[in-house]
Amino acid sequence: MKSDLTRRAFVRTAAAGSAALAWLGLRRTPTVAAAAADKPALLGGTRIHTGGWPRWPEWRESWEPEILRVLRSGRWSSSGGGGQVADFEAGWAKLLAARGCVATSSGTTALITAMHVLGVDAGDEVITSPFTFIATYNTILMLKALPVFADTDPATLTMDPASIESRITERTRAIVPVHIYGLPCDMDAINAIAKKHNLAVVEDACQAWLAEYKGRKCGTLGDLGCFSFQNSKHIPSGEGGAITGDRAELLDRCQAFHNCGRASGSFQGSGCFSRGSNFRMQHFQASLLLSQFDKLVQETERRRENAAYLSAGLQEIPGVQPLRLPENSRPVWHLYAFRYDPEQFHGLSRDKFCRAMNAEGIPCGGGYREQYHDGLLDEAIASRGFQRLFPAERLKAYRDSFRELRGNRQVCETTLGMFQTLLLAQRSEMDHILAAVRRIQAHSAALAKQA
Ligand SMILES: Cc1ncc(COP(=O)(O)O)c(C=O)c1O
């Protein structure tokens, strides 16, 4: 497995091993972890983890009657209001202690809607994190605005607030912090900068369902927060998204924009009052989501407990380091990520470390690349629209500024991650993960030498 494997490919790979066993009802109980002194599986030793890992997504038979009810009702679209989508909106807002919620067709459409209603427009700039799923970049570009990257703090993997102010120009309209992997950003510092410069804050909480920062849920800390319920997510509905917020007027605008511009809430009676699109969630999706609230709460705790156990164990192993979390915050670990220092593994590359972990039966990958080098932004800024909207010297300076993202480069080169399903396994299986890292550490010289 390549260390830069994508999260979605990761889900498929991690699920594939366990799928056949799970289908047969034979998920094997884990074998006892071999001692670190034994040869790594990559060098011909016995693999540490021979069982599978929890598969994803998971469903329960108890959800089926509700899905059938939607099917038989013939009311599948939420265009008329009410029904499961309205119930989901009320329930999600309550779970997050937000004033309101607007359900959308995806996290992408949630972000587009939220930024639009907060005034992000063609020719604007939006400061965001480069270390994110590519949809964050795309949504800003869809609004014909420029995604300007704050640097990533290698210790936290989130936006470094100290790097924001130098990126603000007279075109900057909003900040989009990303709670990547469910790791809360330092929102007090980000909100303070936004307030000082009169900027909107849209939280990309697409991987941060129930994550907490100083006692409040991520997605309720900025002007608006956006969630994704795509298949790999902790609460999946195939596709789906939501926007949360505390200001009724903003939520009414989101409701209108995502429903073809039809007036909503306090704007009702005024006809079609805004531009808009069809970004509506279906009742099938809402029904699936409503069935999973309790499961999400329980599994979030389980992931947290296992992640804390892993962090305590990794802390003791030279060359791997758990992440630093903002004070009084509770992440939800969409990926369990940690930092890797090849120097302390006799120069063993991150790629090879991953291969050695995979050989031990533990799927592990490198996470996001430096995506600003992938051509997407070059294509965007070379387009007629962007050429018309931004002066050539601004676009050149923008392109050159990627070189300054040293923290992000370090993160892309040194971070490792394991998909959330591993954290749903038993405690003894966390011991397998730690045993594998210890074994690779103990044999790193031999592994590094091996071609
Ligand atoms: C950080 C982040 N932002 C935005 C999105 C977009 O969400 P969706 O795939 O539901 O459109 C995702 C989804 O993977 C994400 O992880």
The ligand as an ORCA input file, in Angstrom:
! r2SCAN-3c Opt
* xyz 0 1
  C     -12.514     18.099      5.174
  C     -13.604     17.854      4.168
  N     -14.204     18.905      3.592
  C     -15.195     18.744      2.700
  C     -15.632     17.489      2.333
  C     -16.697     17.353      1.291
  O     -17.741     16.564      1.718
  P     -18.577     15.676      0.662
  O     -17.700     14.565      0.212
  O     -19.745     15.199      1.472
  O     -18.992     16.569     -0.435
  C     -15.047     16.367      2.919
  C     -15.471     15.007      2.551
  O     -14.736     14.068      2.485
  C     -13.997     16.549      3.855
  O     -13.399     15.501      4.422
*
